[in-house]
């Protein structure tokens, strides 16, 4: 079982958007996938509950203190991938999630305050000795994503090559519990999510890649 934690000390960075889209992408490829929501806002679990019953993912909401128990149950239940959606501004919860995860994904908008928050998030993750990768998220057209990448790499961050751009499809899809694959399967946002998922699974090493569903 692989465990990905989505973390950022900055609110509004795109953690839940990343978590739910990665979860749906994995499920569409045939992996038994679970979401664990330890953000008190419960955005990921509320999104999942708004989905039609036949499309709902395995999902549980709770606290970081319950995380190890949730993961034990997921492993016993045959889950292949767990994605943990964490709360911002919570060093202790982030540290627990990072310690239990195989890798940490850090969404970051290409804006000054978000870039600053990445450094504090990386400090938490490095203390756990868990591999961490920054995802540039909600990037507008132009040079800003490249400039943000350069700034982050100067700070020692490992930034994934895939960039998630500022696209209306991400907002429209989640309103009624969908992902971009379900909202606009042939759209640019869905292609970005596929590319990001492929990139992350490549980093995950031995994680099973199954055939993409239509």
HELIX and SHEET records of a PDB file:
HELIX    1   1 UNK A   15  UNK A   28  1                                  14    
HELIX    2   2 UNK A   43  UNK A   49  1                                   7    
HELIX    3   3 UNK A   53  UNK A   55  5                                   3    
HELIX    4   4 UNK A   64  UNK A   66  5                                   3    
HELIX    5   5 UNK A   67  UNK A   76  1                                  10    
HELIX    6   6 UNK A   91  UNK A  100  1                                  10    
HELIX    7   7 UNK A  112  UNK A  128  1                                  17    
HELIX    8   8 UNK A  144  UNK A  154  1                                  11    
HELIX    9   9 UNK A  168  UNK A  175  1                                   8    
HELIX   10  10 UNK A  180  UNK A  183  1                                   4    
HELIX   11  11 UNK A  188  UNK A  203  1                                  16    
SHEET    1   A 6 UNK A  58  UNK A  61  0                                        
SHEET    2   A 6 UNK A  33  UNK A  37  1                                        
SHEET    3   A 6 UNK A  81  UNK A  85  1                                        
SHEET    4   A 6 UNK A   2  UNK A   6  1                                        
SHEET    5   A 6 UNK A 103  UNK A 109  1                                        
SHEET    6   A 6 UNK A 131  UNK A 137  1                                        
END                                                                             
